[in-house]
Amino acid sequence: MNKEIDALNVADLTYNEAGLIPCIVQDASTKDVLMMAWMNAETVQRTLDERTTWFFSRSRNKLWHKGEESGNVQRLVELRYDCDADTLLALVEPAGPACHTGQNSCFYRSFDL
């Protein structure tokens, strides 16, 4: 990716009607998908500035720093956006499980096929 050509500002991302954008979080080393959470412009900027993940909780209607209670902070390695600039991919180094259940990934269940 040519960062000079593809560079975008946080305000240029495509947010939904609620001002949110989905963010998929992936382990930078293993490539495991860890979780999906919502971000707004402020949490995107805080994530970039602080190099740890920040999200917006729709149920609590507030910002949250991943690991603020569990200690399982996610150190940001890279933050990517897709071709439509309406979805983010955060590549992280996790300090512990991503899921509130204690699982490494929130995607630990699957349908029987």
C-alpha positions in Angstrom: 0.0 0.0 0.0 1.3 3.4 -0.9 0.6 5.4 2.2 1.2 8.8 0.5 -1.5 8.1 -2.1 -3.9 6.2 0.2 -3.6 8.4 3.2 -6.9 9.4 4.7 -7.9 11.6 7.6 -10.1 10.3 10.4 -12.9 12.6 9.3 -12.8 11.2 5.7 -13.9 7.7 6.9 -17.4 6.7 6.1 -19.4 6.5 9.3 -23.0 5.2 9.6 -26.0 7.3 10.5 -25.0 7.0 14.2 -21.5 8.2 13.5 -20.0 4.8 13.9 -17.7 2.5 11.8 -17.1 -1.2 12.4 -13.6 -2.3 13.4 -12.4 -5.9 13.0 -9.5 -6.6 15.4 -6.9 -9.2 14.3 -3.8 -10.5 16.0 -0.9 -9.1 14.0 1.2 -12.3 14.6 -1.3 -15.2 14.3 -3.8 -13.4 12.0 -6.6 -14.8 14.3 -9.7 -12.5 14.2 -10.1 -11.5 17.8 -13.2 -9.3 17.9 -15.4 -6.8 16.2 -16.4 -3.5 17.8 -17.6 -0.1 16.9 -15.6 3.1 16.7 -16.5 6.8 16.2 -14.1 9.5 15.0 -12.9 10.2 18.6 -12.0 6.5 19.3 -10.3 6.2 15.9 -8.2 9.2 16.7 -7.4 8.0 20.2 -6.4 4.6 18.9 -4.0 6.2 16.5 -2.6 8.7 19.0 -2.2 6.2 21.9 -1.4 3.1 19.9 -3.9 1.0 21.9 -7.5 0.2 20.9 -10.4 2.5 21.9 -14.1 1.7 21.0 -17.6 3.1 21.4 -20.0 1.0 23.4 -23.5 1.3 21.9 -25.1 -0.4 24.9 -23.4 1.9 27.5 -23.3 4.9 25.1 -19.7 5.7 26.0 -16.1 5.3 25.0 -14.1 2.3 26.3 -10.5 1.5 26.2 -9.9 -2.2 25.5 -8.4 -3.7 28.6 -9.4 -0.9 31.0 -11.0 -3.5 33.4 -9.4 -6.8 32.3 -5.8 -5.5 31.7 -6.0 -7.2 28.3 -4.9 -4.1 26.4 -4.4 -4.4 22.6 -1.2 -2.6 21.3 -1.9 -1.2 17.9 0.5 -2.4 15.2 -1.4 -1.0 12.2 -4.9 0.4 11.5 -6.2 -0.2 8.0 -9.3 0.8 6.2 -11.1 -0.9 3.3 -11.6 0.3 -0.2 -14.9 2.1 0.7 -13.4 3.6 3.9 -16.4 2.2 5.8 -14.7 -0.6 7.7 -11.5 -0.7 9.8 -9.0 -3.5 10.5 -6.9 -3.1 13.5 -3.8 -5.3 13.7 -2.8 -5.6 17.3 -0.6 -7.4 19.8 -3.0 -8.5 22.5 -2.0 -8.6 26.2 -4.5 -11.4 26.8 -7.9 -12.8 25.7 -10.0 -10.4 23.6 -13.4 -11.8 24.7 -15.1 -11.0 27.9 -15.8 -14.7 28.3 -12.0 -15.4 28.7 -11.7 -16.8 25.2 -8.8 -15.6 23.0 -11.3 -14.6 20.3 -14.9 -13.6 20.4 -15.4 -15.9 17.4 -14.9 -19.2 19.3 -18.3 -20.7 18.4 -19.6 -22.0 15.0 -22.8 -23.4 13.5 -23.1 -27.1 13.0 -23.0 -27.9 9.3 
